Amino acid sequence: MEKISSRQNKIISHVRRLGSDRAYRRECGEYVCDGEKLLSEAVKWGAKVKAALWCTEPSVSLPDTVRQYAAPQELLDYATALKNCPGVLFTVEPTLWPHAAPGRTLVLETIQDPGNLGTILRTANALGMDTVILTGGCADLYNPKTVRAAMGALFRQRVYEFTRGQTRAYLSENGLNLYGAALSDTAADIRTLSLDHIAVAIGSEGSGLSRELLDLCDGQLIIPMNPACESLNAAVAAAIVMWELTENISAR
């Protein structure tokens, strides 16, 4: 295992840039993760780990194809955009999900906070969603904050990044109607709807769903709440919607 002691080392520079530069991540086809637990998850689910940078004795058995390095904690702290790097930084290739029937589907539009996006993906995986679609300028799927909040869901959860038009076409081709969660007088109470063959779109807390996406929807729904409250956090709203989708199908 190569030992590293300089900030100028090429792997340190590479990992640091992966953590801070979205375009560079896309160009390299690689993103950075941290922590032994997440590394174990990556190996378990067959993710293509490229390199591992350890500040402790390696605790996860990795394939021979993985480049491994040893470095002091301060170099890991320098290389990562996150605080409190736990033991190891590693890089991994994004999972390329083949197109398949969508099943239980959540559409996310303009969710710009990476922590919220990661939390939604973690919840989607926990609740057995088949597909999550990102559209309309969501936060980067491979931002380190998204990756950390997702807690391994990126290795397991099918996620597509589509334009709004591609989203509508994909759902229509597979027999799914699209309902938008919206604060509207015409929105139906989610508890009264049959959610069979329905995908639900969630927008950002600040502006909700765009007019463009709402115009593509077959209907609108609302989560009933205290009238004194204006809105829910996007991750919380998504969790409620996904629970309803799961309960609806489980009850069939």
C-alpha positions in Angstrom: 0.0 0.0 0.0 1.4 3.4 -1.0 2.0 5.8 1.8 1.2 9.5 1.2 2.4 12.4 3.1 1.9 15.4 0.8 -1.1 17.5 -0.1 0.4 17.7 -3.6 0.1 14.0 -4.2 -2.1 13.3 -7.2 -4.6 11.0 -5.5 -5.1 13.7 -2.8 -5.7 16.3 -5.5 -8.0 14.0 -7.4 -10.1 13.1 -4.4 -10.3 16.7 -3.3 -11.5 17.8 -6.7 -14.0 15.0 -6.9 -15.6 16.3 -3.7 -15.8 19.9 -4.9 -16.3 19.9 -8.7 -19.5 18.5 -10.2 -18.2 18.8 -13.8 -15.0 16.9 -12.8 -17.0 14.1 -11.2 -19.0 13.7 -14.4 -15.9 13.9 -16.6 -14.1 11.2 -14.5 -17.2 9.0 -14.0 -16.3 8.8 -10.4 -17.4 10.2 -7.1 -16.1 10.2 -3.5 -17.6 8.6 -0.4 -16.4 8.3 3.2 -16.5 5.9 6.1 -16.0 2.2 6.6 -19.7 1.4 6.9 -20.3 3.0 3.5 -17.3 1.2 2.0 -18.7 -2.1 3.3 -22.1 -1.3 1.7 -20.4 -0.5 -1.6 -18.6 -3.8 -1.7 -21.7 -5.7 -0.6 -23.8 -4.3 -3.4 -21.2 -4.6 -6.1 -20.4 -1.0 -6.6 -17.2 -0.4 -8.6 -14.8 1.0 -6.0 -11.7 2.6 -7.7 -9.5 3.8 -4.9 -9.4 3.8 -1.1 -7.4 6.3 1.1 -7.0 5.0 4.6 -5.9 6.8 7.8 -6.4 3.6 9.9 -5.6 -0.1 9.3 -7.8 -1.3 6.4 -10.9 -3.0 7.9 -12.7 -3.9 4.7 -11.5 -6.5 2.2 -11.3 -5.0 -1.2 -10.7 -6.5 -4.7 -7.1 -6.4 -6.0 -8.3 -3.9 -8.7 -8.8 -1.2 -6.0 -5.9 1.1 -5.5 -5.2 1.6 -1.8 -3.3 4.3 0.0 -2.3 5.1 3.6 -2.3 8.8 4.8 -2.5 10.6 8.1 -5.9 11.9 9.2 -5.0 15.5 8.4 -4.6 14.6 4.7 -8.0 12.9 4.6 -9.5 16.0 6.3 -7.8 18.2 3.6 -9.0 15.9 0.8 -12.7 15.8 1.8 -15.3 18.6 1.7 -17.0 17.1 4.7 -16.2 17.3 8.4 -15.1 14.3 10.5 -14.0 11.9 7.9 -14.3 8.4 9.6 -11.3 6.3 8.7 -11.4 6.1 4.9 -12.2 8.0 1.8 -12.9 6.1 -1.3 -13.9 6.7 -4.9 -16.5 4.7 -6.8 -18.1 4.7 -10.2 -21.8 5.7 -10.5 -24.2 2.8 -10.8 -25.7 2.7 -14.3 -29.3 1.5 -14.0 -30.9 -0.1 -17.0 -34.2 1.2 -18.1 -37.0 -0.9 -16.6 -40.7 -0.6 -15.7 -41.0 2.1 -13.1 -43.2 0.5 -10.5 -43.6 2.6 -7.4 -42.2 5.9 -8.6 -41.3 9.3 -7.0 -40.4 12.3 -9.2 -38.2 15.0 -7.6 -38.1 18.4 -9.2 -35.6 21.2 -8.2 -34.7 19.6 -4.8 -31.6 21.8 -4.4 -30.4 20.9 -0.9 -28.1 17.8 -1.2 -28.8 16.7 2.3 -32.5 16.7 1.6 -32.0 14.8 -1.7 -29.8 12.2 0.1 -32.4 11.8 2.9 -35.2 11.2 0.3 -33.2 8.6 -1.5 -32.4 6.8 1.8 -36.1 6.8 2.6 -37.1 5.7 -0.9 -34.9 2.7 -0.6 -36.2 1.9 2.9 -39.8 2.1 1.8 -39.2 -0.1 -1.2 -39.7 2.5 -4.0 -38.8 1.0 -7.4 -37.8 4.2 -9.1 -36.8 7.8 -8.3 -36.6 10.3 -11.1 -34.7 13.6 -10.7 -35.6 16.5 -13.0 -35.5 20.3 -13.2 -32.2 21.0 -11.8 -32.0 18.9 -8.6 -28.8 18.9 -6.5 -26.1 16.7 -7.8 -26.7 13.1 -7.1 -23.0 12.6 -6.3 -22.4 15.7 -4.2 -20.6 14.4 -1.0 -23.4 15.7 1.2 -26.0 13.8 -0.9 -23.9 10.6 -0.8 -23.4 10.8 3.0 -27.1 11.5 3.7 -28.2 8.7 1.3 -26.3 6.2 3.5 -25.6 3.6 0.8 -28.9 4.0 -1.0 -27.0 5.1 -4.2 -25.7 1.5 -4.4 -29.2 0.0 -4.2 -31.8 2.5 -5.4 -32.7 2.9 -9.1 -32.4 6.6 -9.9 -32.8 8.2 -13.3 -32.0 11.8 -14.3 -34.5 12.9 -17.0 -35.8 16.1 -18.5 -39.4 16.9 -17.7 -40.5 15.8 -21.1 -38.5 12.5 -20.8 -40.1 12.0 -17.4 -43.6 12.4 -18.8 -42.9 10.1 -21.8 -41.3 7.4 -19.6 -44.3 7.3 -17.3 -46.8 7.3 -20.1 -45.0 4.5 -21.9 -45.3 2.4 -18.8 -48.9 3.2 -18.0 -48.4 5.5 -15.0 -50.3 8.7 -14.4 -48.4 11.6 -12.9 -49.8 13.5 -9.9 -48.1 16.6 -8.5 -48.0 17.4 -4.8 -49.3 21.0 -4.7 -50.9 23.6 -2.4 -53.9 24.1 -4.7 -57.6 24.4 -4.3 -58.1 21.7 -6.9 -55.6 19.2 -5.3 -57.2 16.1 -3.9 -56.5 14.8 -0.4 -53.9 12.1 -0.8 -55.9 9.9 1.7 -58.9 9.8 -0.7 -57.0 8.9 -3.8 -56.4 5.5 -5.3 -52.6 5.6 -5.9 -52.6 2.6 -8.2 -50.6 3.3 -11.3 -49.7 6.7 -10.1 -46.3 8.4 -9.8 -46.0 11.4 -7.5 -43.9 14.5 -8.1 -42.5 16.6 -5.2 -41.0 20.1 -5.7 -38.8 22.3 -3.6 -39.9 23.9 -0.3 -39.4 27.4 -1.7 -41.3 27.3 -4.9 -43.0 23.9 -5.2 -43.4 22.3 -8.6 -42.9 24.4 -11.7 -45.8 25.4 -13.9 -44.1 23.4 -16.7 -44.2 20.1 -14.7 -47.7 20.8 -13.3 -49.0 21.2 -16.9 -47.6 17.7 -17.6 -49.5 16.2 -14.6 -52.7 14.2 -14.8 -53.8 15.6 -11.5 -52.7 17.2 -8.2 -52.7 16.0 -4.6 -52.2 17.6 -1.2 -51.0 16.3 2.1 -53.6 17.6 4.7 -52.0 19.6 7.5 -52.6 22.4 10.0 -53.8 25.5 8.1 -51.4 27.6 10.0 -48.5 25.7 8.5 -47.5 26.8 5.0 -45.5 23.8 3.8 -43.5 20.7 4.8 -39.8 20.1 4.3 -39.4 18.3 1.0 -37.9 15.2 2.6 -40.8 14.9 5.0 -43.4 15.4 2.3 -41.7 12.8 0.2 -41.6 10.4 3.0 -45.4 10.8 3.6 -46.1 10.4 -0.1 -43.9 7.3 -0.4 -45.6 5.7 2.7 -49.0 6.3 1.1 -47.8 4.7 -2.2 -46.4 1.7 -0.3 -49.5 1.3 1.8 -51.8 1.6 -1.2 -50.0 -1.2 -3.1 -49.5 -3.4 -0.1 -53.2 -3.3 0.5 -54.1 -4.6 -2.9 
